[in-house]
Amino acid sequence: MAEPQIADTEPNDDSDVQLAVLAARTADDKKATDILILEVGEVLAIAGYFVVCSASNPRLVRTVADEIEWTVKRELGRGPVRHEGRDQQQWILIDYGDVIVHVFHEEQREFYEIERLYLDVPKVDWER
C-alpha cells in the first residue's frame, strides 16, 4: 500500500483549509486524539475536507464539538450549516459546507473506521 500523501498547503492558502486547520488545532487543545484532516474533494462531491478526531468519553465529545463551533465562529465568523449527533454524544458531525468535522467517541470511530474509506486521499499537515 502506498504511503499517504501530505498536502503541501499552508493554513492561509484558502478559507476552507484555514477552517479545517483551526478545527483540528482546537480539537487538539481540548485533548481530542487521532486528529486527521483528509482532503476528500477529489473523491467526494459534498465536501473538500474532513476533519476527524476522537474523544475518550461522551462528555469530551460534546466539549470538543462545542469548542470547535465557538472558536470557528469567533475567529472566522462562520457558523455551521448544520450539525448532528449532539444528543447522543457518540459522533457529532459539524457541517460547514466544504469542511465537515467529525468528532467521534473512540469506540464509534473504531467501529465506523471512516478514514479507511479515504486511504488514498491526501492528508493536510495541521500541527503547529
C-alpha positions as CSV (number, residue, x, y, z in Angstrom):
1,M,0.0,0.0,0.0
2,A,1.3,3.4,-0.9
3,E,2.3,6.0,1.8
4,P,-0.4,8.6,2.3
5,Q,0.3,11.9,0.7
6,I,0.7,15.0,2.8
7,A,-0.9,18.0,1.1
8,D,1.6,20.9,1.0
9,T,-1.0,23.5,1.9
10,E,-0.5,26.4,4.4
11,P,-3.5,27.3,6.5
12,N,-3.7,30.8,5.0
13,D,-3.9,29.5,1.4
14,D,-7.7,29.4,1.4
15,S,-10.5,29.7,3.9
16,D,-11.6,26.1,3.8
17,V,-8.1,24.8,4.7
18,Q,-7.9,27.6,7.3
19,L,-11.2,26.4,8.9
20,A,-10.1,22.8,8.8
21,V,-6.7,23.5,10.5
22,L,-8.4,25.7,13.1
23,A,-10.9,22.9,13.9
24,A,-8.0,20.4,14.2
25,R,-6.0,22.6,16.4
26,T,-9.0,23.4,18.6
27,A,-9.7,19.7,19.0
28,D,-6.1,19.1,19.9
29,D,-6.2,21.9,22.5
30,K,-9.3,20.2,24.0
31,K,-7.4,16.9,24.3
32,A,-9.0,15.1,21.3
33,T,-6.8,12.4,19.8
34,D,-6.0,10.8,16.4
35,I,-6.7,14.0,14.6
36,L,-6.7,14.0,10.8
37,I,-7.6,16.4,8.0
38,L,-8.4,14.5,4.9
39,E,-8.6,16.3,1.6
40,V,-11.7,14.5,0.2
41,G,-12.7,16.9,-2.6
42,E,-11.3,14.8,-5.5
43,V,-13.4,11.8,-4.5
44,L,-16.4,13.3,-2.7
45,A,-18.7,15.9,-4.2
46,I,-20.2,17.1,-0.9
47,A,-17.1,18.4,0.8
48,G,-13.5,19.4,0.2
49,Y,-12.1,18.4,3.7
50,F,-13.0,16.1,6.5
51,V,-11.6,16.8,10.0
52,V,-11.7,13.6,12.0
53,C,-10.9,13.3,15.7
54,S,-11.6,11.1,18.7
55,A,-12.6,11.7,22.3
56,S,-12.4,9.3,25.2
57,N,-15.9,9.9,26.6
58,P,-19.3,11.3,25.6
59,R,-18.8,14.5,27.6
60,L,-15.5,15.2,25.9
61,V,-17.1,14.5,22.5
62,R,-19.6,17.3,23.3
63,T,-16.9,19.6,24.7
64,V,-14.7,19.3,21.7
65,A,-17.5,19.9,19.2
66,D,-18.8,22.9,21.2
67,E,-15.3,24.4,21.4
68,I,-14.7,23.9,17.6
69,E,-18.0,25.7,16.8
70,W,-17.3,28.5,19.3
71,T,-13.7,29.0,18.0
72,V,-14.6,28.9,14.3
73,K,-17.4,31.5,14.9
74,R,-15.1,33.7,17.0
75,E,-12.0,33.6,14.7
76,L,-13.5,33.2,11.3
77,G,-17.1,34.4,11.7
78,R,-18.5,31.2,10.3
79,G,-21.3,29.1,11.9
80,P,-22.1,25.6,10.7
81,V,-24.7,24.9,8.1
82,R,-26.0,22.1,10.3
83,H,-24.8,19.7,13.0
84,E,-26.0,16.2,14.1
85,G,-25.5,13.9,17.0
86,R,-25.3,16.3,19.9
87,D,-27.9,14.5,22.0
88,Q,-26.2,11.1,21.7
89,Q,-22.6,12.5,22.1
90,Q,-21.1,9.5,20.3
91,W,-20.5,11.0,16.9
92,I,-21.0,14.7,16.4
93,L,-20.9,16.0,12.8
94,I,-20.4,19.7,12.2
95,D,-21.1,20.7,8.6
96,Y,-19.5,23.9,7.4
97,G,-20.3,23.3,3.7
98,D,-16.9,22.4,2.2
99,V,-15.5,21.3,5.6
100,I,-17.1,18.6,7.6
101,V,-15.9,18.0,11.2
102,H,-16.4,14.5,12.7
103,V,-15.9,14.3,16.5
104,F,-16.1,10.6,17.5
105,H,-16.3,8.7,20.7
106,E,-13.3,6.4,20.4
107,E,-15.4,3.2,20.2
108,Q,-17.6,4.7,17.5
109,R,-14.6,5.7,15.5
110,E,-13.1,2.2,15.7
111,F,-16.5,0.8,14.6
112,Y,-17.0,3.0,11.6
113,E,-13.4,3.4,10.5
114,I,-14.3,6.4,8.4
115,E,-10.7,7.1,7.4
116,R,-10.4,3.6,6.0
117,L,-12.8,4.8,3.2
118,Y,-10.3,7.5,2.2
119,L,-6.9,5.8,2.4
120,D,-5.8,7.3,-0.9
121,V,-6.7,11.0,-0.3
122,P,-4.0,13.5,0.8
123,K,-3.8,14.5,4.4
124,V,-3.3,18.1,5.4
125,D,-0.5,18.7,7.9
126,W,-2.2,20.8,10.6
127,E,0.2,20.5,13.5
128,R,2.0,23.7,14.7
